[in-house]
Amino acid sequence: MNRADLADFLRTRREALQPADVGIGAGQRRRAPGLRREEVALLAGMSTDYYARLEQQRAPQPSEQMLTSIARALRLTLDERDHLYLLAGHNPPSRVRRSEHVAPALLRVLDRLHDTPALVVSDLGVTLAQNAMSLALNGDEMHFTGPARSAVFRWFTDPAARARYPERDHAHQSRVQAANLRAAVGGGAGEADARALVEELVRQSAEFRSVWAAHEVARRFDDHKTLVHPELGEIEVDCQPLFTENAAQALLVLTPRAGTDAADKLRLLQVVGVTFAG
């Protein structure tokens, strides 16, 4: 681990970012260029003290998971991400089709969406980034570990995931989830992750085995969804995906369905905030 170069790299990348680049209001006049350390720490989901010690060459070696979060917070390109890993004494992740590194182009759009729920997901249904409105609507979808990181896996194994949709829509959602997963299988490099997820679902869920046998294949998120919030009830939204060029990631933007009370409920969500997790 090269502490001196790592500290310099983090500092220069932080100072190169403006608050507007990451969706933060500039607020009062700033005495130093770029983002503050506490802002980067907040974006990365870590303590300000630990991030500050990284820039001060006093921190222990960061984990690969922490480096992924820092790269996302600093909006690093793939080349910059790889450099960050090397400075921290880790081998960079292989550049396969499926990656945990969120495409900077999607993050730039996500950063500018303040009044509508939006999130970035992988083709395996792993949530890679959420804005505040998505957290308020869906809860924190990034804290899961193991196979449960995939929304497809949670749909077939976790009753709490199914409670997010009206029961009348469950059968349809099961087909959509399975069809999305089948589209991800056989997608080239990185397909081992998809096949491992399928094997685990086959082992755990009789319903998955049934819908999987239908061999439906579709990369879709449904144009129209009815979501169930624990306090506000049903909220009807339209879902618009924006894919990366290789379709391995998508930014999902949820807008209120015309002719419903969804707009009022989403405005209320901005006041209510996050009321449940997971």
C-alpha positions as MATLAB code, in Angstrom:
seq = 'MNRADLADFLRTRREALQPADVGIGAGQRRRAPGLRREEVALLAGMSTDYYARLEQQRAPQPSEQMLTSIARALRLTLDERDHLYLLAGHNPPSRVRRSEHVAPALLRVLDRLHDTPALVVSDLGVTLAQNAMSLALNGDEMHFTGPARSAVFRWFTDPAARARYPERDHAHQSRVQAANLRAAVGGGAGEADARALVEELVRQSAEFRSVWAAHEVARRFDDHKTLVHPELGEIEVDCQPLFTENAAQALLVLTPRAGTDAADKLRLLQVVGVTFAG';
ca = [
       0.000    0.000    0.000;
       1.427    3.342   -1.076;
      -0.013    5.640    1.593;
       1.558    8.855    0.322;
       0.421    8.487   -3.292;
      -2.983    7.189   -2.198;
      -3.493   10.252   -0.011;
      -2.461   12.601   -2.823;
      -4.682   10.846   -5.344;
      -7.746   10.987   -3.087;
      -7.142   14.650   -2.295;
      -6.689   15.713   -5.914;
      -9.768   13.766   -7.074;
     -11.829   15.256   -4.240;
     -10.696   18.795   -5.020;
     -11.469   18.293   -8.726;
     -15.156   17.680   -7.984;
     -17.691   20.439   -7.498;
     -20.775   19.960   -5.279;
     -23.022   20.195   -8.342;
     -21.117   17.278   -9.907;
     -22.504   14.944   -7.229;
     -25.894   16.547   -6.640;
     -24.922   18.542   -3.522;
     -25.958   22.157   -3.035;
     -23.005   24.515   -2.840;
     -24.374   26.281    0.244;
     -22.203   28.975    1.796;
     -19.026   30.141    0.118;
     -16.285   27.532    0.343;
     -12.790   28.378    1.436;
     -11.225   25.339   -0.282;
     -11.788   23.934   -3.788;
     -13.860   20.833   -4.477;
     -15.780   18.656   -2.071;
     -15.261   18.534    1.659;
     -13.935   15.337    3.230;
     -17.189   14.805    5.109;
     -19.121   15.027    1.842;
     -17.005   12.325    0.213;
     -17.369   10.172    3.329;
     -21.150   10.599    3.230;
     -21.291    9.665   -0.454;
     -19.109    6.615    0.208;
     -21.072    5.501    3.272;
     -18.104    5.613    5.659;
     -17.030    7.681    8.652;
     -15.485   11.077    8.046;
     -12.716   10.167   10.475;
     -11.651    7.122    8.465;
     -11.705    8.963    5.153;
      -9.723   11.832    6.665;
      -7.098    9.380    7.943;
      -6.738    7.987    4.406;
      -5.862   11.462    3.150;
      -3.542   11.927    6.124;
      -1.650    8.658    5.480;
      -2.742    7.292    8.873;
      -5.430    4.743    7.942;
      -5.083    0.958    7.703;
      -5.414   -0.635    4.279;
      -8.958   -0.133    2.956;
     -10.919   -3.181    1.864;
     -11.895   -3.758   -1.760;
     -15.520   -3.045   -0.857;
     -14.493    0.286    0.645;
     -12.464    1.150   -2.445;
     -15.501    0.447   -4.609;
     -17.499    2.913   -2.499;
     -14.777    5.553   -2.672;
     -14.466    5.166   -6.446;
     -18.197    5.666   -6.762;
     -18.207    8.686   -4.448;
     -15.358   10.356   -6.367;
     -16.940    9.516   -9.739;
     -13.747    7.804  -10.915;
     -13.343    6.431  -14.415;
     -12.345    2.790  -14.802;
      -8.712    3.777  -15.298;
      -8.810    5.918  -12.168;
     -10.536    3.138  -10.232;
      -7.829    0.666  -11.208;
      -5.162    3.148  -10.130;
      -6.917    3.566   -6.765;
      -6.875   -0.195   -6.199;
      -3.178   -0.457   -7.023;
      -2.248    2.410   -4.700;
      -4.201    0.690   -1.919;
      -2.358   -2.592   -2.484;
      -5.149   -4.529   -4.190;
      -5.459   -6.005   -7.647;
      -8.047   -4.062   -9.673;
     -11.254   -5.933  -10.522;
     -11.174   -7.528  -13.954;
     -12.950   -5.491  -16.597;
     -15.635   -7.997  -17.434;
     -19.047   -7.139  -18.783;
     -20.589   -7.212  -15.321;
     -18.990   -4.828  -12.824;
     -19.758   -3.257   -9.447;
     -18.273   -0.001  -10.717;
     -21.193    2.254  -11.540;
     -20.956    3.857  -14.960;
     -20.081    7.556  -14.418;
     -22.613    8.582  -17.071;
     -25.433    7.018  -15.061;
     -24.203    8.612  -11.841;
     -24.158   12.043  -13.466;
     -27.839   11.674  -14.313;
     -28.684   10.190  -10.908;
     -26.997   13.115   -9.137;
     -29.385   15.537  -10.835;
     -32.598   13.726   -9.907;
     -33.824   15.162   -6.626;
     -37.614   15.014   -6.786;
     -38.146   11.551   -8.255;
     -37.000    8.101   -7.123;
     -34.079    6.732   -9.141;
     -31.572    3.920   -8.711;
     -28.839    2.139  -10.637;
     -29.118   -1.642  -10.874;
     -27.038   -4.393  -12.451;
     -28.508   -6.940  -14.840;
     -28.620   -9.368  -11.880;
     -30.863   -6.989   -9.949;
     -28.165   -5.721   -7.587;
     -28.769   -2.109   -6.537;
     -25.519   -0.185   -7.020;
     -26.686    3.355   -6.210;
     -29.849    5.060   -4.926;
     -30.922    8.652   -4.539;
     -32.722    9.958   -1.470;
     -36.172    9.550   -3.009;
     -35.475    5.913   -3.861;
     -34.402    5.316   -0.265;
     -37.637    6.902    0.937;
     -39.763    4.804   -1.423;
     -37.978    1.441   -1.359;
     -35.758    1.519    1.714;
     -32.036    0.802    1.651;
     -31.471   -1.811   -1.062;
     -27.683   -1.661   -0.834;
     -27.103   -3.178    2.616;
     -27.807   -6.794    1.647;
     -25.037   -9.385    1.436;
     -24.543  -12.666   -0.427;
     -27.208  -13.788   -2.910;
     -29.713  -11.470   -1.215;
     -27.994   -8.512   -2.871;
     -29.984   -9.483   -5.968;
     -33.580   -8.265   -6.049;
     -34.389  -11.377   -8.098;
     -33.177  -13.606   -5.282;
     -35.079  -11.610   -2.649;
     -38.253  -11.738   -4.715;
     -38.374  -15.521   -4.594;
     -37.029  -15.990   -1.056;
     -37.988  -12.979    1.083;
     -41.654  -12.169    1.881;
     -40.644   -8.577    2.679;
     -39.592   -8.064   -0.939;
     -42.957   -9.273   -2.193;
     -44.763   -6.926    0.176;
     -43.493   -4.044   -1.990;
     -46.025   -5.058   -4.679;
     -49.793   -5.717   -4.440;
     -50.546   -9.421   -4.228;
     -52.503   -9.227   -7.481;
     -49.236   -8.412   -9.277;
     -47.086  -11.149   -7.726;
     -47.466  -13.757  -10.476;
     -46.624  -11.207  -13.163;
     -43.618   -9.921  -11.213;
     -42.313  -13.477  -10.802;
     -42.314  -13.890  -14.584;
     -40.607  -10.508  -15.087;
     -37.893  -11.298  -12.535;
     -37.175  -14.710  -14.033;
     -37.170  -13.348  -17.599;
     -34.667  -10.628  -16.649;
     -32.394  -13.173  -15.013;
     -32.512  -15.495  -18.015;
     -31.491  -12.564  -20.228;
     -28.465  -12.059  -17.965;
     -27.433  -15.716  -18.162;
     -25.235  -16.442  -21.148;
     -24.467  -12.775  -21.567;
     -20.756  -13.298  -22.074;
     -17.993  -12.583  -19.585;
     -19.112  -12.754  -15.975;
     -21.992  -15.150  -16.610;
     -20.736  -17.450  -13.831;
     -22.315  -15.064  -11.306;
     -25.664  -15.334  -13.059;
     -25.521  -19.124  -13.227;
     -24.607  -19.348   -9.538;
     -27.638  -17.205   -8.701;
     -29.886  -19.439  -10.804;
     -28.570  -22.578   -9.097;
     -29.243  -21.103   -5.653;
     -32.766  -20.064   -6.619;
     -33.501  -23.491   -8.096;
     -32.393  -25.000   -4.809;
     -34.453  -22.693   -2.597;
     -37.651  -21.802   -4.481;
     -40.260  -24.103   -6.010;
     -41.979  -21.077   -7.555;
     -38.743  -20.052   -9.272;
     -38.288  -23.564  -10.655;
     -41.777  -23.341  -12.133;
     -41.441  -19.947  -13.850;
     -37.851  -20.671  -14.915;
     -39.060  -23.725  -16.797;
     -41.145  -21.456  -19.059;
     -37.917  -20.112  -20.632;
     -39.170  -16.540  -20.928;
     -36.341  -14.156  -21.862;
     -36.717  -10.382  -21.666;
     -34.703   -7.439  -20.373;
     -37.578   -5.432  -18.997;
     -38.585   -3.495  -15.909;
     -42.221   -2.879  -16.850;
     -43.342    0.527  -17.995;
     -45.931    0.728  -15.214;
     -45.578   -0.421  -11.626;
     -47.728   -0.255   -8.533;
     -45.508   -0.096   -5.464;
     -46.669   -0.419   -1.866;
     -45.226    1.973    0.702;
     -45.722    0.948    4.361;
     -47.250    4.317    5.294;
     -48.596    5.801    2.071;
     -50.044    2.656    0.539;
     -50.097    2.016   -3.210;
     -48.137    4.388   -5.441;
     -48.466    4.041   -9.210;
     -45.323    4.945  -11.147;
     -43.924    4.684  -14.637;
     -40.467    3.144  -14.880;
     -38.031    4.433  -17.492;
     -34.695    2.570  -17.792;
     -31.528    4.113  -19.182;
     -29.013    1.371  -20.060;
     -25.258    1.455  -20.392;
     -23.966    0.538  -23.824;
     -23.336   -3.078  -22.791;
     -26.706   -3.284  -20.954;
     -24.957   -4.542  -17.800;
     -26.343   -1.638  -15.763;
     -29.465    0.483  -15.927;
     -30.605    3.706  -14.326;
     -34.268    3.307  -13.370;
     -36.276    6.513  -13.044;
     -39.699    6.229  -11.394;
     -42.135    8.999  -12.241;
     -45.718    9.426  -10.985;
     -48.371    7.829  -13.138;
     -50.630   10.419  -14.775;
     -54.205   10.438  -13.515;
     -53.310    9.027  -10.079;
     -52.432   10.508   -6.690;
     -48.832    9.302   -7.058;
     -47.420   12.826   -7.531;
     -48.896   13.954   -4.201;
     -47.563   10.847   -2.464;
     -44.074   11.297   -3.895;
     -44.053   14.926   -2.715;
     -45.040   13.710    0.739;
     -42.189   11.170    0.609;
     -39.737   14.034    0.382;
     -40.995   15.119    3.813;
     -41.434   11.666    5.346;
     -38.015   10.408    4.209;
     -36.766    6.894    4.888;
     -39.193    5.066    7.156;
     -38.114    1.484    6.713;
     -35.085   -0.486    5.618;
     -34.318   -3.543    3.512;
];
